[in-house]
Amino acid sequence: MEIKVDEISELLRKQITDFEKKVDVSEIGTVVSVGDGIARIYGLDKCMASELLEFPSNIMGMALNLEEDTVGAVLFGEDSLIHEGDIVKRTGRIMSVPVGEEMRGRVVNAIGQPIDGKGPINTKETRIVDVVAPGIVDRQPVSEPMQTGLKAIDSMIPLGRGQRELIIGDRQTGKTAIAIDTIINQKGGDVTCIYVAVGQKRSNVARVMKTLEENGAMEHTIIVSATASEPAPMQYIAPYIGCS
C-alpha cells in the first residue's frame, strides 16, 4: 500500500482547520450525606438560595440551607439513587416552573413536568417559584365576584376574584366536591383553575381528571399532582408550583 504524503498533509490540515474547542465549565460539589429526601453537599461555595442542582440519575434538587461548609438541598426524586460521594452540578438557575396558555388542560408533577402522556409542553415563559408577595397597598381591591354555582355560597358568602378562601372540614364531607363544582362552573369564562393534589392517591387524581374532562372543564384547568407515593420534597413544593 502506497502512502501519499500530500494526502496525509491535506487531511491533517483539514482536521486542524475544522477543530472546534469546546469547554464545559461548571461548579461541582460532592454529596457528603443523603437521607429522607435531603442531601448535604460540600464544595458549592457560590451556590444561591433556591438554586436548582443537578444530581446523578437525572434527579434535580433545590438548595435550601446555605451553610459555611455545606449546602442542604431537597431532592425531587428517589433519594435511594443518590449516594455519598456523588457529583452535584450547579445550574445557575433559580427554581422556576413553565407558565402560559400551553399549560391549560394538562397534568403536571410538582416540578412542572407533564405526566399525562400527552407529550411535552412547549411553553415560552417560566416563573420563579419563590417570589415576594406584593404588599397590601400594591394589591387591587376585590371587586368582581366569582360564581361557584352553589346557591348557598353565592347568596350568603359570595367569593370574589383574588380572594383567598379556606375550605375546612372532616374527611368525606364534600370539600373536594365544592372545589370541583366551582371549577366546572367556570366553563366558558375567562378564569383559569389550578387544582393541586397533595398526598392523595393516584386513583383519586385520575378520578378528578376524568370528572373534569367529562364536564368539559379541563380546557381551563391545570392539575398539579404530588401523590402520597412521591417523596416528601415533591409534596412540599407542589403548593408553591400551583401558586406560580
C-alpha positions as CSV (number, residue, x, y, z in Angstrom):
1,M,0.0,0.0,0.0
2,E,1.5,3.3,-1.1
3,I,1.3,6.2,1.4
4,K,0.9,9.6,-0.2
5,V,2.4,12.3,1.9
6,D,0.4,15.0,0.2
7,E,-2.9,13.3,1.1
8,I,-1.9,12.9,4.7
9,S,-0.8,16.5,5.0
10,E,-4.1,17.7,3.4
11,L,-6.1,15.5,5.8
12,L,-4.3,16.8,8.8
13,R,-4.6,20.4,7.7
14,K,-8.4,19.9,7.2
15,Q,-8.8,18.4,10.6
16,I,-6.9,21.2,12.3
17,T,-9.0,23.8,10.4
18,D,-12.3,22.2,11.4
19,F,-11.3,21.6,15.0
20,E,-13.7,23.3,17.5
21,K,-12.5,23.7,21.0
22,K,-15.5,23.3,23.4
23,V,-15.0,23.8,27.1
24,D,-17.8,22.9,29.6
25,V,-17.2,24.8,32.8
26,S,-19.4,24.0,35.8
27,E,-19.0,24.3,39.5
28,I,-19.4,20.9,41.1
29,G,-19.7,19.6,44.6
30,T,-19.8,16.2,46.4
31,V,-22.6,14.6,48.3
32,V,-21.5,14.0,51.9
33,S,-24.8,12.6,53.3
34,V,-28.2,11.8,52.0
35,G,-31.4,10.6,53.6
36,D,-35.2,11.4,53.9
37,G,-35.1,13.4,50.6
38,I,-32.4,15.7,51.8
39,A,-28.8,15.8,50.6
40,R,-25.8,17.7,52.1
41,I,-23.2,18.8,49.5
42,Y,-19.7,20.0,50.0
43,G,-17.9,22.3,47.6
44,L,-20.7,24.5,46.2
45,D,-19.3,27.8,47.8
46,K,-21.1,30.1,45.3
47,C,-24.5,28.3,45.4
48,M,-27.6,30.6,45.5
49,A,-30.7,30.1,47.6
50,S,-33.4,28.2,45.8
51,E,-31.0,27.3,43.0
52,L,-31.6,24.1,41.0
53,L,-28.9,21.5,41.4
54,E,-28.3,18.6,39.0
55,F,-27.7,15.2,40.7
56,P,-26.9,11.8,39.0
57,S,-29.7,9.7,37.5
58,N,-31.3,12.9,36.1
59,I,-32.6,13.9,39.6
60,M,-32.9,17.6,40.3
61,G,-32.7,19.3,43.7
62,M,-33.2,22.7,45.2
63,A,-30.7,24.4,47.6
64,L,-32.4,25.5,50.8
65,N,-29.8,25.7,53.6
66,L,-26.6,27.7,52.7
67,E,-24.2,26.9,55.5
68,E,-20.5,27.8,55.9
69,D,-19.1,24.5,54.5
70,T,-22.1,22.6,53.1
71,V,-25.3,23.2,51.2
72,G,-28.5,21.4,52.2
73,A,-30.8,20.6,49.3
74,V,-34.1,18.8,48.9
75,L,-34.3,16.1,46.2
76,F,-37.1,16.0,43.6
77,G,-36.8,12.2,43.2
78,E,-35.9,9.0,44.9
79,D,-33.0,9.6,47.3
80,S,-32.1,5.9,47.1
81,L,-30.5,6.7,43.8
82,I,-28.2,9.2,45.3
83,H,-25.1,8.0,47.2
84,E,-22.3,9.6,49.3
85,G,-19.6,10.8,47.0
86,D,-21.8,11.5,44.0
87,I,-21.0,14.6,42.0
88,V,-23.5,17.5,42.0
89,K,-23.5,20.3,39.4
90,R,-24.8,23.9,39.7
91,T,-27.2,25.0,37.1
92,G,-27.1,28.7,37.8
93,R,-31.0,28.8,37.6
94,I,-33.3,29.7,40.4
95,M,-36.2,27.2,40.9
96,S,-38.8,28.1,38.3
97,V,-41.7,26.5,36.5
98,P,-43.1,26.8,33.0
99,V,-46.2,29.1,32.7
100,G,-48.5,30.1,29.9
101,E,-51.6,29.2,28.0
102,E,-50.0,25.9,26.9
103,M,-50.3,24.6,30.4
104,R,-54.1,24.5,30.2
105,G,-55.7,21.1,30.1
106,R,-52.5,19.3,31.3
107,V,-51.5,17.3,34.3
108,V,-48.0,18.0,35.6
109,N,-45.9,16.8,38.6
110,A,-44.6,19.0,41.4
111,I,-41.8,20.5,39.2
112,G,-43.9,21.2,36.2
113,Q,-43.1,18.2,34.1
114,P,-46.1,16.6,32.2
115,I,-47.3,13.2,33.5
116,D,-50.5,12.8,31.4
117,G,-48.9,11.1,28.4
118,K,-49.8,13.9,26.0
119,G,-46.3,14.8,25.1
120,P,-44.1,17.8,26.1
121,I,-45.4,21.2,27.0
122,N,-43.9,23.8,24.7
123,T,-44.1,26.9,26.9
124,K,-42.2,30.1,26.2
125,E,-42.1,31.6,29.7
126,T,-41.1,30.5,33.1
127,R,-41.8,32.0,36.5
128,I,-39.7,31.9,39.7
129,V,-41.3,29.9,42.5
130,D,-40.0,31.8,45.5
131,V,-41.2,35.3,45.0
132,V,-42.0,38.1,47.4
133,A,-45.8,38.7,47.6
134,P,-46.9,42.3,46.9
135,G,-47.9,44.4,49.9
136,I,-51.4,45.3,50.9
137,V,-51.1,48.8,49.3
138,D,-50.0,47.4,45.9
139,R,-52.8,44.9,45.7
140,Q,-56.0,45.6,43.8
141,P,-59.3,45.5,45.8
142,V,-61.6,42.5,45.4
143,S,-64.4,43.9,43.3
144,E,-65.5,41.2,40.9
145,P,-67.4,38.1,42.1
146,M,-66.6,34.6,41.2
147,Q,-69.7,32.4,40.7
148,T,-69.2,28.9,42.3
149,G,-72.6,27.5,41.0
150,L,-73.6,26.7,44.6
151,K,-76.5,28.8,45.6
152,A,-75.8,28.6,49.3
153,I,-72.3,30.1,48.8
154,D,-73.1,32.6,46.1
155,S,-76.1,34.0,48.1
156,M,-74.8,34.0,51.7
157,I,-71.0,34.1,51.5
158,P,-70.1,35.1,47.9
159,L,-66.5,34.8,46.8
160,G,-64.5,37.4,44.9
161,R,-61.8,37.1,42.3
162,G,-58.4,37.4,44.0
163,Q,-59.8,36.3,47.4
164,R,-58.4,33.5,49.5
165,E,-60.9,31.1,51.0
166,L,-60.2,28.1,53.2
167,I,-62.4,25.1,52.8
168,I,-62.1,23.1,56.0
169,G,-63.9,20.0,57.4
170,D,-63.7,16.4,58.4
171,R,-62.9,13.6,55.9
172,Q,-65.6,12.7,53.3
173,T,-67.7,15.8,54.0
174,G,-67.5,17.2,50.4
175,K,-64.6,19.6,50.5
176,T,-63.2,18.4,47.2
177,A,-66.7,18.3,45.7
178,I,-67.1,22.0,46.4
179,A,-63.8,22.8,44.7
180,I,-64.6,20.6,41.6
181,D,-68.1,22.1,41.2
182,T,-66.6,25.6,41.3
183,I,-64.0,24.6,38.6
184,I,-66.7,23.1,36.4
185,N,-68.9,26.2,36.8
186,Q,-66.1,28.4,35.3
187,K,-66.6,26.7,31.9
188,G,-66.9,29.2,29.1
189,G,-65.4,32.0,31.2
190,D,-62.0,33.7,31.5
191,V,-60.9,32.0,34.7
192,T,-58.0,29.6,34.7
193,C,-58.3,27.0,37.5
194,I,-55.4,25.2,39.1
195,Y,-56.1,22.0,41.1
196,V,-53.2,20.9,43.3
197,A,-53.4,17.4,44.7
198,V,-51.0,16.8,47.6
199,G,-50.7,13.4,49.3
200,Q,-53.7,11.9,47.5
201,K,-53.9,8.5,45.8
202,R,-53.2,8.3,42.1
203,S,-56.7,6.9,41.6
204,N,-58.2,10.0,43.3
205,V,-56.3,12.3,41.0
206,A,-57.3,10.3,37.9
207,R,-60.9,10.4,39.1
208,V,-60.9,14.2,39.4
209,M,-59.3,14.5,36.0
210,K,-62.0,12.2,34.4
211,T,-64.7,14.2,36.1
212,L,-63.3,17.5,34.7
213,E,-62.9,16.0,31.2
214,E,-66.5,14.7,31.2
215,N,-67.8,18.1,32.1
216,G,-65.6,20.0,29.6
217,A,-63.7,21.7,32.4
218,M,-60.1,20.5,31.6
219,E,-59.8,23.1,28.9
220,H,-59.4,25.8,31.5
221,T,-57.8,23.7,34.3
222,I,-54.3,22.7,35.2
223,I,-53.7,19.8,37.6
224,V,-50.6,19.7,39.7
225,S,-50.1,16.2,41.2
226,A,-47.9,15.2,44.2
227,T,-49.3,11.9,45.3
228,A,-48.7,10.0,48.5
229,S,-46.2,7.7,46.8
230,E,-43.9,10.6,45.8
231,P,-41.1,11.9,48.0
232,A,-41.8,14.5,50.7
233,P,-40.0,17.3,48.9
234,M,-42.3,16.9,45.9
235,Q,-45.3,17.3,48.2
236,Y,-43.7,20.3,49.9
237,I,-43.1,22.2,46.7
238,A,-46.4,21.4,44.9
239,P,-48.4,24.2,46.5
240,Y,-45.7,26.7,45.6
241,I,-45.8,25.4,42.0
242,G,-49.6,25.8,41.9
243,C,-49.4,29.4,43.1
244,S,-46.7,30.2,40.5
